[in-house]
Amino acid sequence: MQHSRGGGYYNDSTLLDRLIVAVNYVSFGLVGFIYLIINAIRKGRMSTFLQYHIFQSFFLVMLYWLLSVFISLIAQILSFIPFINILILKLLFYFNTPIFFGKYSIVSGTVSLIIIYLVLTSIQGMYSYFPWVSDIIKGHVRR
């Protein structure tokens, strides 16, 4: 059963569900993939909370991978154009150079903050909202 409290949607998920989801986000979906395989072998039924978060982590990992491949491809294509190649290389350098606490770049810091948000909301039993992605996942998760 879902109920709204403070802007997010909470549910009556178990502590085990919350821990599985939290570790799933930290492992970039690997734990969720293993859990899906084990659950399919046991022919068990997953809660809506688990389905939502596991599939959202899969979608976010695929989206991150596609975005990084696309940016890499565009950077390689633009590297052949004079003067633009210097600009592209500097942008890539500044986005990937560690500046926060000596070890986090803008890209890795943003990914870390997103993971922290997803883990904290899942531990609280909330359906975390990530624009565009969560809308797609809500439409495809069985209720």
Backbone as ProteinMPNN parsed JSONL, in Angstrom:
{"seq_chain_A": "MQHSRGGGYYNDSTLLDRLIVAVNYVSFGLVGFIYLIINAIRKGRMSTFLQYHIFQSFFLVMLYWLLSVFISLIAQILSFIPFINILILKLLFYFNTPIFFGKYSIVSGTVSLIIIYLVLTSIQGMYSYFPWVSDIIKGHVRR", "coords_chain_A": {"N_chain_A": [[0.834, -1.176, 0.0], [0.59, 2.182, -0.858], [1.43, 5.412, 0.364], [1.399, 8.955, 0.643], [3.948, 11.069, 1.822], [5.431, 13.908, 2.662], [6.105, 14.63, -0.02], [7.253, 12.462, -1.417], [6.543, 9.083, -2.472], [5.706, 6.598, -0.293], [5.898, 3.178, 0.742], [4.841, -0.046, 1.952], [7.226, -1.635, 2.179], [9.55, -4.3, 2.871], [12.336, -4.525, 5.167], [14.395, -6.04, 4.088], [13.873, -5.837, 1.333], [14.41, -3.109, 0.982], [17.146, -2.996, 1.627], [18.245, -4.658, -0.359], [17.66, -3.148, -2.63], [19.097, -0.794, -2.092], [21.781, -1.712, -2.077], [21.795, -2.613, -4.651], [21.714, -0.236, -6.188], [24.212, 0.841, -5.512], [25.915, -1.06, -6.582], [25.564, -0.691, -9.243], [23.435, -2.07, -10.474], [24.127, -4.769, -10.528], [23.617, -6.467, -8.298], [20.843, -6.455, -8.328], [20.396, -7.753, -10.772], [21.413, -10.317, -10.22], [19.649, -10.98, -8.165], [17.249, -11.043, -9.622], [17.715, -13.287, -11.258], [17.964, -15.353, -9.321], [15.423, -15.165, -8.185], [13.853, -15.839, -10.389], [14.583, -18.506, -10.763], [13.647, -19.617, -8.389], [11.031, -19.139, -8.8], [9.66, -17.082, -7.597], [7.698, -14.295, -6.378], [8.108, -10.911, -7.003], [8.091, -7.87, -5.145], [6.363, -4.805, -5.927], [7.865, -2.601, -5.281], [10.536, -3.594, -5.337], [10.697, -4.363, -8.063], [10.342, -1.872, -9.35], [12.601, -0.338, -8.476], [14.798, -1.984, -9.183], [14.537, -2.222, -11.978], [14.665, 0.478, -12.61], [17.3, 1.039, -11.9], [18.662, -0.551, -13.786], [17.868, 0.751, -16.131], [18.943, 3.324, -15.736], [21.702, 2.746, -15.657], [22.099, 1.76, -18.254], [21.375, 4.061, -19.682], [23.366, 5.858, -18.811], [25.638, 4.577, -19.843], [25.077, 4.63, -22.635], [25.001, 7.403, -23.026], [27.65, 8.12, -22.371], [29.07, 6.73, -24.378], [28.004, 7.969, -26.649], [28.853, 10.651, -26.266], [31.61, 10.253, -26.332], [31.904, 9.331, -28.964], [31.033, 11.589, -30.435], [32.992, 13.402, -29.598], [35.28, 12.232, -30.717], [34.698, 12.485, -33.435], [34.533, 15.272, -33.696], [37.121, 15.909, -33.109], [38.67, 15.984, -35.349], [38.304, 18.395, -36.545], [39.843, 21.459, -37.01], [40.739, 23.774, -34.401], [38.24, 23.38, -33.114], [38.78, 20.937, -32.037], [40.602, 21.452, -29.981], [39.018, 22.876, -28.175], [37.075, 20.92, -27.532], [38.698, 18.922, -26.37], [39.63, 20.337, -24.131], [37.216, 20.794, -22.765], [36.423, 18.127, -22.198], [38.589, 17.426, -20.601], [38.312, 19.208, -18.383], [35.834, 18.428, -17.367], [36.411, 15.879, -16.494], [38.564, 16.003, -14.759], [39.794, 15.567, -11.512], [38.427, 17.579, -9.029], [36.89, 18.002, -6.758], [37.429, 17.442, -3.436], [39.838, 16.341, -4.11], [39.571, 13.951, -5.526], [37.226, 13.633, -7.013], [35.673, 14.231, -10.037], [33.703, 16.491, -12.074], [31.9, 14.917, -13.478], [32.074, 12.347, -12.159], [31.409, 13.177, -9.593], [28.768, 14.075, -9.928], [27.512, 11.664, -10.681], [27.958, 10.215, -8.325], [26.449, 11.748, -6.477], [23.863, 11.348, -7.499], [23.607, 8.581, -7.098], [23.755, 8.508, -4.292], [21.402, 9.905, -3.65], [19.473, 8.117, -4.749], [19.943, 5.809, -3.21], [19.419, 6.712, -0.583], [16.681, 7.441, -0.741], [15.573, 4.973, -1.384], [16.205, 3.435, 0.862], [14.604, 4.669, 2.707], [12.212, 3.736, 1.901], [10.924, 4.86, -0.202], [9.594, 5.599, -3.467], [11.849, 6.585, -5.535], [12.271, 9.506, -7.507], [13.31, 10.087, -10.699], [13.704, 12.258, -13.24], [11.934, 11.658, -16.291], [12.975, 9.008, -16.578], [11.828, 7.619, -14.384], [9.133, 7.926, -14.973], [8.832, 6.314, -17.237], [9.495, 3.806, -16.156], [7.49, 3.497, -14.185], [5.277, 3.114, -15.814], [5.713, 0.569, -16.787], [6.011, -1.291, -14.774], [4.592, -3.998, -13.066], [1.616, -3.887, -11.19]], "CA_chain_A": [[0.0, 0.0, 0.0], [1.365, 3.411, -0.959], [0.884, 6.636, 0.913], [2.274, 10.092, 0.394], [4.433, 11.741, 3.015], [6.523, 14.831, 2.377], [6.449, 14.786, -1.427], [7.594, 11.196, -2.057], [5.58, 8.024, -2.225], [6.221, 5.541, 0.561], [5.108, 1.964, 0.684], [5.068, -0.955, 3.062], [8.251, -2.594, 1.771], [10.283, -4.886, 3.987], [13.709, -4.05, 5.33], [15.224, -6.78, 3.128], [13.671, -5.199, 0.03], [15.105, -1.829, 0.987], [18.585, -3.244, 1.587], [18.574, -5.179, -1.69], [17.605, -2.036, -3.572], [20.205, 0.123, -1.802], [23.015, -2.34, -2.564], [21.643, -2.666, -6.096], [22.135, 1.042, -6.76], [25.655, 1.009, -5.319], [26.611, -1.998, -7.476], [25.156, -0.364, -10.622], [22.482, -3.034, -10.995], [24.591, -6.159, -10.506], [22.891, -7.201, -7.257], [19.48, -6.633, -8.827], [20.431, -8.774, -11.815], [21.557, -11.606, -9.533], [18.391, -11.237, -7.466], [16.26, -11.447, -10.622], [17.998, -14.665, -11.661], [17.594, -16.231, -8.202], [13.971, -15.124, -8.054], [13.273, -16.584, -11.514], [14.804, -19.932, -10.502], [12.739, -19.996, -7.307], [9.678, -18.808, -9.259], [9.07, -16.22, -6.58], [7.042, -13.063, -6.823], [8.791, -9.721, -6.49], [7.216, -6.754, -4.806], [6.391, -3.689, -6.868], [8.985, -1.768, -4.85], [11.757, -4.185, -5.895], [10.655, -4.257, -9.52], [10.531, -0.479, -9.733], [13.972, 0.112, -8.25], [15.752, -2.783, -9.953], [14.454, -1.83, -13.383], [15.153, 1.849, -12.729], [18.774, 1.012, -11.892], [19.088, -1.05, -15.096], [17.639, 1.802, -17.12], [19.909, 4.397, -15.505], [23.028, 2.272, -16.065], [22.124, 1.753, -19.727], [21.349, 5.452, -20.126], [24.7, 6.408, -18.553], [26.564, 3.967, -20.806], [24.786, 5.185, -23.962], [25.406, 8.803, -23.037], [29.11, 8.205, -22.416], [29.497, 6.291, -25.706], [27.619, 9.02, -27.587], [29.752, 11.795, -26.076], [32.924, 9.835, -26.819], [31.839, 9.303, -30.428], [30.978, 12.98, -30.906], [34.308, 14.003, -29.349], [36.219, 11.711, -31.714], [34.371, 13.08, -34.731], [34.884, 16.695, -33.661], [38.564, 16.088, -32.906], [39.306, 16.174, -36.649], [38.071, 19.771, -36.988], [40.793, 22.367, -36.355], [40.276, 24.713, -33.383], [37.175, 22.747, -32.329], [39.377, 19.827, -31.307], [41.194, 21.976, -28.744], [37.899, 23.186, -27.286], [36.485, 19.657, -27.078], [39.644, 18.291, -25.45], [39.632, 21.084, -22.871], [35.954, 20.499, -22.072], [36.514, 16.773, -21.651], [39.576, 17.455, -19.53], [37.771, 19.885, -17.206], [34.746, 17.637, -16.802], [36.919, 14.621, -15.945], [39.685, 16.237, -13.849], [39.353, 15.608, -10.109], [38.504, 18.89, -8.391], [36.22, 17.945, -5.468], [38.116, 16.619, -2.436], [41.023, 15.753, -4.702], [39.378, 12.706, -6.278], [35.961, 13.592, -7.738], [35.499, 15.185, -11.132], [32.312, 16.934, -12.201], [31.112, 13.757, -13.916], [31.988, 11.341, -11.097], [30.686, 13.778, -8.478], [27.346, 14.054, -10.268], [27.064, 10.264, -10.595], [27.941, 9.863, -6.9], [25.303, 12.402, -5.847], [22.654, 10.655, -7.946], [23.556, 7.29, -6.405], [23.424, 8.78, -2.885], [19.968, 10.223, -3.626], [18.694, 6.904, -4.996], [20.106, 4.907, -2.07], [18.715, 7.263, 0.58], [15.232, 7.341, -0.923], [15.15, 3.569, -1.343], [16.282, 2.979, 2.251], [13.428, 5.223, 3.384], [11.023, 3.06, 1.385], [10.275, 5.742, -1.172], [9.815, 5.427, -4.899], [12.629, 7.755, -5.909], [11.875, 10.052, -8.794], [14.35, 10.566, -11.585], [12.887, 12.741, -14.367], [11.783, 10.919, -17.534], [13.235, 7.583, -16.37], [10.833, 7.075, -13.455], [7.847, 7.872, -15.661], [8.86, 5.124, -18.091], [9.498, 2.623, -15.296], [6.151, 3.373, -13.577], [4.355, 2.6, -16.817], [6.004, -0.804, -17.152], [6.092, -2.177, -13.611], [3.308, -4.615, -12.729], [1.085, -3.507, -9.875]], "C_chain_A": [[0.879, 1.239, 0.0], [0.652, 4.531, -0.233], [1.915, 7.731, 0.766], [2.663, 10.733, 1.714], [5.596, 12.621, 2.591], [6.957, 14.889, 0.922], [6.809, 13.5, -2.132], [6.528, 10.165, -1.756], [6.254, 6.911, -1.453], [5.353, 4.315, 0.379], [5.451, 1.092, 1.882], [6.075, -2.034, 2.672], [8.983, -3.119, 3.006], [11.695, -4.309, 4.044], [14.642, -4.753, 4.352], [15.094, -6.189, 1.73], [14.453, -3.902, -0.066], [16.62, -2.009, 0.904], [19.031, -3.775, 0.231], [18.627, -4.037, -2.701], [18.771, -1.078, -3.355], [21.528, -0.442, -2.322], [22.983, -2.445, -4.085], [22.107, -1.368, -6.745], [23.643, 1.241, -6.643], [26.441, 0.117, -6.279], [26.248, -1.774, -8.948], [24.318, -1.466, -11.254], [22.903, -4.486, -10.932], [23.829, -6.996, -9.483], [21.451, -7.445, -7.695], [19.395, -7.694, -9.904], [20.541, -10.167, -11.204], [20.266, -11.974, -8.81], [17.297, -11.665, -8.445], [16.463, -12.886, -11.069], [17.581, -15.641, -10.571], [16.079, -16.293, -8.059], [13.291, -15.881, -9.187], [13.446, -18.095, -11.313], [13.841, -20.43, -9.429], [11.274, -19.794, -7.67], [8.93, -18.007, -8.202], [8.441, -14.988, -7.187], [7.757, -11.886, -6.173], [7.764, -8.645, -6.168], [7.353, -5.662, -5.861], [7.564, -2.768, -6.56], [10.299, -2.278, -5.437], [11.794, -4.061, -7.415], [10.975, -2.841, -9.975], [11.998, -0.079, -9.617], [15.001, -0.689, -9.043], [15.719, -2.37, -11.421], [14.901, -0.379, -13.594], [16.676, 1.881, -12.721], [19.306, 0.484, -13.217], [18.989, 0.05, -16.14], [18.653, 2.924, -16.966], [21.322, 3.99, -15.921], [23.134, 2.248, -17.589], [22.145, 3.168, -20.288], [22.714, 6.11, -19.938], [25.711, 5.866, -19.566], [26.341, 4.549, -22.208], [25.228, 6.636, -24.073], [26.925, 8.944, -23.112], [29.66, 7.752, -23.773], [29.185, 7.361, -26.747], [28.548, 10.232, -27.476], [31.153, 11.47, -26.581], [32.966, 9.829, -28.349], [31.831, 10.717, -31.015], [32.333, 13.66, -30.719], [35.336, 13.51, -30.364], [35.955, 12.31, -33.09], [34.813, 14.539, -34.775], [36.382, 16.93, -33.482], [39.31, 16.27, -34.232], [39.165, 17.607, -37.169], [39.049, 20.696, -36.263], [40.081, 23.381, -35.453], [39.139, 24.148, -32.525], [37.766, 21.622, -31.488], [40.004, 20.287, -29.991], [40.103, 22.278, -27.723], [37.281, 21.919, -26.699], [37.41, 18.967, -26.077], [39.692, 19.011, -24.103], [38.351, 20.833, -22.082], [35.977, 19.115, -21.438], [37.492, 16.71, -20.487], [38.986, 18.068, -18.259], [36.612, 19.115, -16.572], [35.237, 16.364, -16.126], [38.115, 14.777, -15.015], [39.17, 16.3, -12.417], [39.532, 17.003, -9.505], [37.849, 18.898, -7.008], [36.932, 16.963, -4.553], [39.309, 15.874, -3.02], [40.807, 14.479, -5.485], [38.074, 12.62, -7.063], [35.934, 14.668, -8.82], [34.037, 15.614, -11.163], [31.42, 15.748, -12.574], [30.971, 12.741, -12.784], [31.275, 11.891, -9.864], [29.191, 13.775, -8.705], [26.777, 12.643, -10.169], [26.98, 9.842, -9.136], [26.754, 10.494, -6.182], [23.982, 11.746, -6.249], [22.509, 9.319, -7.236], [23.19, 7.484, -4.936], [21.938, 9.094, -2.747], [19.126, 8.957, -3.777], [18.768, 5.936, -3.817], [19.313, 5.422, -0.868], [17.201, 7.158, 0.433], [14.761, 5.895, -0.874], [15.227, 3.0, 0.072], [15.089, 3.489, 3.049], [12.131, 4.571, 2.91], [10.265, 3.887, 0.369], [10.519, 5.248, -2.597], [10.545, 6.682, -5.366], [12.253, 8.197, -7.318], [13.088, 10.595, -9.524], [13.634, 10.972, -12.87], [13.029, 11.872, -15.624], [11.955, 9.416, -17.324], [12.148, 6.975, -15.491], [9.458, 6.983, -14.099], [7.756, 6.639, -16.553], [8.753, 3.861, -17.247], [8.117, 2.421, -14.652], [5.155, 2.787, -14.556], [4.552, 1.128, -17.13], [6.087, -1.779, -15.983], [4.693, -2.687, -13.286], [2.878, -4.186, -11.337], [0.141, -4.576, -9.391]], "O_chain_A": [[1.821, 1.328, 0.787], [-0.577, 4.593, -0.217], [3.122, 7.489, 0.763], [1.834, 10.918, 2.604], [6.645, 12.11, 2.198], [8.123, 15.184, 0.664], [6.686, 13.433, -3.355], [5.698, 10.366, -0.87], [7.252, 6.347, -1.9], [4.215, 4.404, -0.082], [6.267, 1.471, 2.723], [5.795, -3.223, 2.823], [9.027, -2.462, 4.046], [12.173, -3.692, 3.093], [15.577, -4.138, 3.839], [16.089, -6.052, 1.018], [15.087, -3.629, -1.084], [17.298, -1.266, 0.195], [20.083, -3.382, -0.272], [19.536, -3.973, -3.528], [19.37, -0.601, -4.318], [22.308, 0.281, -2.942], [24.026, -2.375, -4.735], [22.82, -1.399, -7.748], [24.279, 1.749, -7.567], [27.518, 0.499, -6.738], [26.595, -2.591, -9.801], [24.472, -1.764, -12.439], [22.103, -5.364, -11.256], [23.437, -8.124, -9.782], [20.901, -8.521, -7.458], [18.43, -8.456, -9.951], [19.841, -11.09, -11.623], [19.838, -13.128, -8.835], [16.503, -12.552, -8.133], [15.494, -13.626, -11.242], [16.921, -16.642, -10.851], [15.519, -17.367, -7.835], [12.252, -16.506, -8.969], [12.556, -18.873, -11.656], [13.287, -21.524, -9.539], [10.382, -20.223, -6.939], [7.744, -18.221, -7.948], [8.633, -14.684, -8.365], [7.981, -11.864, -4.962], [6.726, -8.525, -6.818], [8.34, -5.609, -6.594], [8.184, -2.218, -7.47], [11.086, -1.497, -5.972], [12.822, -3.692, -7.983], [11.784, -2.64, -10.88], [12.57, 0.461, -10.563], [15.98, -0.12, -9.527], [16.77, -2.188, -12.037], [15.453, -0.048, -14.643], [17.282, 2.664, -13.453], [20.295, 1.004, -13.731], [19.907, 0.255, -16.934], [19.172, 3.426, -17.963], [22.06, 4.804, -16.477], [24.145, 2.67, -18.149], [22.852, 3.445, -21.257], [23.171, 6.842, -20.815], [26.541, 6.614, -20.082], [27.298, 4.918, -22.888], [25.768, 7.049, -25.099], [27.431, 9.798, -23.841], [30.625, 8.337, -24.266], [30.003, 7.633, -27.625], [28.98, 10.776, -28.493], [31.808, 12.316, -27.189], [33.945, 10.27, -28.951], [32.542, 10.999, -31.98], [32.774, 14.411, -31.589], [36.174, 14.288, -30.821], [36.893, 12.607, -33.828], [35.393, 14.992, -35.762], [36.858, 18.047, -33.687], [40.473, 16.673, -34.228], [39.835, 17.987, -38.13], [39.081, 20.716, -35.033], [38.952, 23.785, -35.729], [39.088, 24.416, -31.324], [37.319, 21.374, -30.368], [39.936, 19.571, -28.992], [40.25, 21.967, -26.541], [36.998, 21.859, -25.503], [36.949, 18.48, -25.045], [39.784, 18.37, -23.056], [38.397, 20.676, -20.862], [35.595, 18.95, -20.279], [37.246, 16.017, -19.5], [39.142, 17.507, -17.174], [36.439, 19.157, -15.354], [34.544, 15.822, -15.265], [38.637, 13.776, -14.524], [38.207, 17.014, -12.139], [40.639, 17.539, -9.472], [38.214, 19.718, -6.165], [37.026, 15.776, -4.868], [39.739, 14.866, -2.459], [41.759, 13.955, -6.064], [37.838, 11.61, -7.727], [36.144, 15.851, -8.552], [33.23, 15.145, -10.36], [30.319, 15.599, -12.045], [29.857, 12.316, -12.48], [30.601, 11.139, -9.16], [28.422, 13.503, -7.783], [25.685, 12.447, -9.635], [26.022, 9.174, -8.746], [26.115, 9.838, -5.359], [23.082, 11.608, -5.421], [21.411, 8.957, -6.815], [22.402, 6.713, -4.389], [21.285, 8.603, -1.826], [18.177, 8.746, -3.022], [17.767, 5.312, -3.463], [18.614, 4.652, -0.209], [16.512, 6.818, 1.395], [13.67, 5.615, -0.376], [14.4, 2.168, 0.446], [14.618, 2.815, 3.965], [11.065, 4.836, 3.468], [9.088, 3.635, 0.111], [11.509, 4.576, -2.884], [9.924, 7.725, -5.569], [11.96, 7.382, -8.192], [13.801, 11.461, -9.015], [13.021, 10.13, -13.526], [14.123, 11.418, -15.959], [11.162, 8.629, -17.84], [11.604, 5.922, -15.824], [8.697, 6.062, -13.805], [6.71, 5.992, -16.613], [8.003, 2.947, -17.588], [7.63, 1.292, -14.584], [4.27, 2.032, -14.155], [3.655, 0.493, -17.682], [6.221, -2.984, -16.198], [3.734, -1.917, -13.236], [3.693, -4.133, -10.416], [-0.419, -4.457, -8.301]]}, "name": "protein", "num_of_chains": 1, "seq": "MQHSRGGGYYNDSTLLDRLIVAVNYVSFGLVGFIYLIINAIRKGRMSTFLQYHIFQSFFLVMLYWLLSVFISLIAQILSFIPFINILILKLLFYFNTPIFFGKYSIVSGTVSLIIIYLVLTSIQGMYSYFPWVSDIIKGHVRR"}
